[in-house]
Amino acid sequence: FLCFLQRDAKGQYLFDLICHHLNLLEKDYFGIRFVDPEKQRHWLEFTKSIARQMKSQPPYTMCFRVKFYPPDPAALKEEITRYLVFLQIKRDLYHGRLLCKTSDAALLAAYILQAEIGDYDPGKHPEGYSSKFQFFPKHSEKLERKIAEIHKAELSGQVPAMSELNFLRKAQTLETYGVDPHPCKDVSGNAAFLAFTPFGFVVLQGNKRIHFIKWSEVTKMKFEGKTFYIYASQKEEKKIILTYFAPTLEACKHLWKCGVENQAFYKLEKSSQVRTVSSSNLFFKGSRFRYSGRVAKEVMESSAKIKREPPEIHRAGLVPSRSCPSITHGPRLGSVPRTRRRAVHISIMEGLESLRDSAHSTPVRSASHNSAFIPHSKSSLAEGSERAAVFSDEVYSPADSVLPTPVAEHNLELLLSRQSNGAPCSIEEEKESEAGTPTATEAGEVRGESKASDQDIHGIGAAEVEQVNKFVLSVLRLLLVTIGLLFVLLLLLIILTESDLDIAFLRDIRQTPEFEQFHYQYFCPLRRWFACKFRSVVSLLIDT
């Protein structure tokens, strides 16, 4: 699948191309993920230019992923959507994101086996056949036997679509369903993972979920530097503030953006309710961000109206991890750079600790057929107005671990024309200036110009004085504007704190945690101090 992108093409154009290629209508659950040279993950913003979001040089490596996990995957309208979500959760299971008990792990793996190789056949599936496939970061012989037992005895007759649906229903019941972990540290310095699920905000430490806050209880999320704050109001008017520290500023900003998007998608009733949010307090806005897209309720309503013949699904078979390291469909694209491969080993019950060096911080090969795309640009096209995007048909192999974003070292040459008296020089003038030896005619012209310059000194001095006057006037205007803004802010502050005006705009500001903190910790003590000083001055005047 080859397409051409304009230099200023936006993310929405590329996303629509992929969804059209996959014949996908319920596309609001998906997104495009990429990793910058610093190994920081990003979601491609659809309203912005693709080229401006990339910090590396082409070719760019991106992945088609589930961005918003469906609250009820069984309620998805089309089988193609359920299949793509199934592939994502199967990938989560392999990378250790979907934590579960051994019994649940065996059942999930058996569903995958039934969906991708069909009913058990003694002629095709010899003893120990389940051990040839990699469902989890690590396998034990006991777990492999349990998977085979369930596949043989309980799942016979299930078609792939039914096995995938049962897999989704089981995965949905797990606490870590939909978890996309962000590594952080708490105020005590303990490692933790923050994640956003269809149902709320969670904090994981090891194998335990230590915090869970519903989306309806989350009142605000913000970040300052590497510090991430989440404000919540739970039952009985109990207000809590959770503070965590991200490894970098960019990681903290990415965490905040993910939280804003997830809350808007799952909590709001209509996309018209989406508002631009700021990362900091009232008067110092910091980063501003706005979720663009439909919300979950609108997506479900739109899905119910889909009426078409079910599209054909080309399912990719399971990849045997031990007997064959990689299986691909179709020819391997020569434009895709070959990179060093290493296996990722994460135990099912080891928690999420090893994700920091594996799938969390670096892009992983796509887990689905036609799900990874690599915009490719030859040197001749890079100089033009168009770039070609090649969509790879490679199937995800557990033996492949990471494919880092290739960064090509380059030298950007900027050609500057020499200027003389404000006009570009010709080639002959450049050569003469480089020689540095003026001709006799030029020497006479220089002497004549020096006499004229003496006569122009007074004119130049007057021009300098005029420039100084203009500068002083501009500074005075800036001071007046600053004083005016401070006066308006002071007036607004007095209205917010001292008046009883019940206006929606003022009410929303009064209810923010930052304003409440400012009012009680700073404004009220300052007002009492001024009142005390005023009374003392008045008493002195009366006494005199």
N, C-alpha and C positions, 0 to 999 in steps of 0.2 A: 504494500500500500504506500504509494508515493504521492505527496502533495507539495504544493509550493506556497510559501508564506511570504507575504509582503514584509518589508523591514519594520513597518509600524503596526503589524498585526497584533491584535489584542488576544488575551488568553481565552476569551469566550469563543473566538473564531476557531482556535485549535481544538478546544473542548468539544464544540459542536461537530467538527470533522470526525473526531474519534467516535463519538456517540453514533453518528450516522454510519460509520464503518461497522460498528458493532450491532447496528440495528436496535439501539437502545432508546426507549422513550422515557422510562423512569430514571432519568439521569441526575436528578437533584441530589441523590445520595453519594455521588462520586465526585472526585476531584483529581487534579494533576499535581503530583508531588515531585520536587527536585531538591537537590542538595548542593550547597555552594562549596567553594574550595576550602572553606574552614570547617566542613563537615556539618554545617547547620542545615537542618531541614526547613523547607518552606512549602506552603501551598501556593500554587500559581494563582494570582489574583486575576479574575476574568475581565475586570474593568480597566486593567492597565496593559501597556504594551509588553509583549513577551521579552523583547530585547532589553528593555530597561530594567527588568527584574533579574536578569542574569548577570552574575558577577564574574563568570568565567567566559572563556572563549569557546566557540563552536568546535566540534559537535556537542550539543547539550544532551544530557541523559535525564530523562523524566520517566515517571511511572504513573500509570492509571490505577488509582486506589479508591477504596471506599472511604469517604470523608466523614459522612454522617451515617452511622449504623442504624438501620430501621428498628424502631422500638419493638415491632412485631414482624419479623422477616417472613413469617408464614402468610401475612396479609398482603404481601406484594402481589401486584396484579399479574405480572408476566413471568414466565418461567426463565427467560433470559436474564432478568434482573436477579431472581433468586439464585441462579447459577453463578453469576458474578460475585454476589455476596458470599455464597458458599466457598468460592475460591479464596476470597479474602480471609474468611474465618479459618479455613483450612491452613492458610499461611500463618495466621496468628497462632494456631495450635502448634505448628512446627517450630516457630520462633520463641515459644515459651510465654507469649502474652496471655493466652487463654489458659489460666491455671484451673486445674480440676483434680478430683480424686481419681485413683487408679481405675475404679469401676466405671466412672464417667468417661475417662480417657479411652478405655477399651471399647466402649459403646460408640463413641465418636469415630474412632479409627475403623471400626467394623462398618459403619455407615459409609465412610469414604471408600473402603474396599469394595462394598457392594455396588456403590454408584459407579465405580470406575473399572471394575473387572467383571461385574455381574455375579451370577449364582456360583456357588462352590461346585467345582467339577473335579472329581478325583483324578481324571485323566490329565487335566491341565494344571492342577494345583497339587503338587506333591507335598509331603510332610515338611513343615517349616516354611511354607510359601509366604506367610505374612511377614517373616523376618527379612524378606528381600525388599521391603518397602519402608520408607522413612516417614512416619507420621509425627514424631516428636523429636526433640533434640537428642534424647537418649532412649534406648529400648532395653527392657529386661526380658529374659526368656519367659518368665511367668506372664508378663504383660502380652508378649507375642502369642502365647498359647491361648490366653483369654480372648484376644482379638479374633483368632481363628475359630474358636468355639462359638462365639456369637455369630460370626459370619456364616458358619455352616448351619447352625441350628435355628437361628431366629430371623434371619433376613432373607431367606430364600423366596424368590418370586417378586421382590421389590425392583421396580424399574428405576433407572438413575434419578429421574425427577422426584420420585417418592423418597428414595434414600437421602437425597439432598435436602428435601423438605424436613424429614425427620431429624437430620443432622442440625439444621437451623433451629428447630424447635428445642432440641436438647441444649444447644450452645446458648440460646437465649436465656435459659434458666440459671446460668453460671454468673457469679458475681463479677467476673472480669470480662464479660461479654462487651465488646465495643471499646475496650481499653486501648488507648494509644499513649503509652507511658512517656512522661517527661521527667528526666532525672533531676532531682533537687536535693537540698538539705534543709532540715528544720532548724529552729532557733538554737537547738542543742548541738547542731553539727551532725546529726544522724542522717544517713542516706535515706531518701524516700523517692517515690514516684508519684507524680500528680497525673491525673487522667480525667477526661470528660467522657461520660457515657450517655446513652439516650435518656437516662433517668436522673442524672445529676453529676456532681463533682465528687471524685473519690481520691483518697490518699492511701497509697499502699506502702507497706514496709515489710520486706521479705515476702511471705505468703499471706500476710494478713491485711485486711482492709481496716485501717484504723479510723478513717473518717469517711462519712458519706453524707452529702448535703443535696437535697432535692433542688431541682432548678427553680421551683417556686419559692424556695427559701433563700436563694442567692440574691443579694441586693446590689452588690457591686464587686467588680474586679478591677484591679489597677496594678501598675508596676512602677517602680522608681529604681533605675539602674538595674541591678541584678536581683532586686527584692520584689517578690510577687505577693500581693495581698488579696484575700478574698473575704468579703463581708457577708454575713448571713444572719437572718432573723428567724429563729426557730420557735417552737411552741412556748407559750407563756411569756411572750415578748423577750425571750432570751436572745441577746445579740452576741455573736462571736466574730472574732477576726483571726484568720489563720495567716501566718507569715512563713514564707519559704524563700530560699535563695537558689537561684539558677546558676549554672556554671559560668555563663557569659551574658552580656547585655542582649545580644541577638537571640539567645535561647529564651531569655525572660520575655522579650517582646513577642516571640513566636508563641510562647505559652499563653500570653495574654490574648493574642489574636485568636488562637484556637478556642479559648474560653468564651470570648465574645461571640464568635460564630456559633458555637454549640448552644449557648444559652438562647440566642436569637432563634435558631432553627427549631429547638425543641420546646421552648417556653411560650413564644408568641403565638397569637391566634392568626394574625395576618402580617404579610410582609410590609404593609403600610405603617405598621407600628414600629418598624426598625428605626433606630435613631443613631446618629453619629456619637460615638463615645470617645472620651479622652482618657489617657493613661494616668493622669496626675490629678491634682486638686482643682478647685474652682478657678483660681486666678492664673495658674500656671498650667496651661493645657497639656503640654508635653506632646506625645504622639496621639494622633486622631485616627480613628478607624471606623468603618461602616460596613456591616455585613451586606453583601449584595446577593440576592437570590430569594427563592420562595422558602416558606417555613414548612415544617413537617405536616401540619394540618392541611395546608393548601396542596401539598404534594399528594397526599392521600386522596383528597377530593378530585384532583386532576387524574390520578391513576384509575379511579373508578369509572371515568368516562372513556377510557381507552377501548376501542372496538376495532380490532383487526385480527387477521389470521396470525396465530402464534409464529414468530420467526423461527427459522431453522437454527439449531444450536450445534456448533461443532465442539464437542467435548474433547478435552485433552486427556490422554490416559495418564495413569500414575507413573511416576518415574522410579524405577528400582534404584535405590541409593547404594546398594552394596555390589550388585553385579554389574551395573552400568552407571558411570558417574553423570552422564548427561545425555538426554535425548532431545532432539530438535525436530521441528516440522518445517520442511522446506529448506532451501539453501541458506547457509549462514551468510549474512551480509558482510562483504569485505570492508565496508566503511566503519563497522563497529570495532573499536580497538580491543585487542585481546589483552586481558588484565590477569594479574596473578589471582589464583583462586585459593580459598582456604575454607575449611569446614567450620561451621558454628555449632558448638556443643553446649546446650543448655538443658539441664534436667527439668522434667515436668514440675517437680515440687521444689526446685531450687529458688523459685521466685524470679524476679525480674532483674537481678543485679547484673548479669552478663549482657543485658541488652545495650548497655551504654557503649560497648565496643562492637556491637553487631548491627542489628537491623535498625536500632534507634537513630544512631548518628550517621549512618551511611545508607545510600540507596541500595535496594536489593533487587535482583532480577525479578521480572514480573512473574506472578503465580498463575497467570491465565493466558489462554490462547488469544493472540492479538491484543494483549493488554499493556504491553510496554511499547513505547515509541521513542525513537531517537532522531530528533531533527538533525539532518546531515547536510553539510554545506561544503562543496568543493571550493578550492581557492578561487576559481573563476567566478563562482556564484557569490562568494562572500563579498566581492567588490561591487556586485550589481544591486538591484533593488529588490531581488527575490531570493528566498532561501528554500531549499527542498527539505522536507521532513520525511524520513523513511520510518515506517511502522514495522517493527520486527515481529515475526511470527514465532519467536523462540518460546519454548515452554519453560517454566521455572524449574530448575533442578536444585535439590537440596545440597548438592555438591558445590554449587555456585554460592558464594556467600555475599560478596559485595562487588559492585561495579562503580567505583568512585567517579565523580564528575571529572572528565579529562580537562586539564587546563593547559593550553598551548602557550608556551612562552613566545612573546611577540614583541616587536619594536614598532611603536606607532610613530611614523615620521610625519612631522608637520612642516610643510614647506611655507616659509615666510619670505615675502619679497622685501628687499631692502628699500628703504624710503629716504628720499632727500627732499627737505622742505615740504614734507607732507605728500609727495608724489612718488610713485614707484620708479625705481631706477631702471634704465635699459641695460642690456647685456654689456654694451660698450662702457657705460658709466660704471657698472660694477667692476669691470676689469681695471678701469682707471683708478677707482677708489682703492682697490686692492694693491695697485702698484705704489700709490702714495706719493708720486712725483708729479706736481702740477706743471702744465706747460707755461710758456711765457705769456700767452694771452690770458690764461687763467690767473697768473700772478697779477697782471694788471687789473683784472676784474676784482680780485680780492682786495687790492689797495683801494680801488674805487668804492667797494662795498664798505671798507672800514671807515672811510670818511663819512659816507652816508649814515653809518651806524652811530657815529658820534652825534650827528644832528638829531637822531631819533631817540636819544637817551631819555630826554624829558617826556616824550610821548609814551615810552615804555613805563616810566615811573608812574605816570597818571593811570595807565592801564592796570598796574599792580595795585594801586590804591583802590581803584574801582572793584577789583576782584576781592580785596580784603573787606570792603564794605558789603559786598554781596554775601561773603562768608559769614560776617557778623549778623546780617539780617536773617540768614538761614538758621543760624544757631538760636537766635531769639525766637523765631517761629517754632523751632523744635521745642524750646523751653515752654512756650505758651501752650502748645499742643499737649505736652506732658503734664503741665499743671492742670489743664482742662480735664484730661483723662483721670488724673488723681482725684480731682474734685467730683467727677461723675462717679468714680468708684466709691469714694467716701459717702456720697449721697445714697448710692445703692446699698452700701453697708448699713447706713442708718435706717433706711427703709426696711431692710431685711431683719434687723435686730430690734428696732424700736416700734415699728408700725404693726398694725393688726390687719393689714390688707390681705384678703384671702384670694390671691390670684394664683392660677395653676403654675405659672412660671416661678413665682416666688415660693410657693409651697414646695415645689420639687427641689429647689435649692436648699430650703430650710431642712429638708429631710435627709440630705446627703450626710454621710458620716463625717466628712471633712469639715463641713460647716458647723455641725454640732460640736466637734472637737474644738474648732477655732472659737466658737461662741463662749463655751464654758471655761476653756483653759486660758484664753487670751483676752477676748473682748470684755467679759464681765469684770475680771480683775483690773483691767485698764480703766474701765468706766468708774469703778469704785475709787481708784487712785485719783482720777481727775475730779471727782465729786468732793473728795476729802480736801484736795488742794484748793478747790474753788471756795469751799466753806471757810477754810482758814484765811484766805485772802479777804473774803467778805467780812469776817469777824475782825480782822485787823483794821479795815477801813471804817467799820462802825466804831471801834474803840478810839480811833484817832479823830 
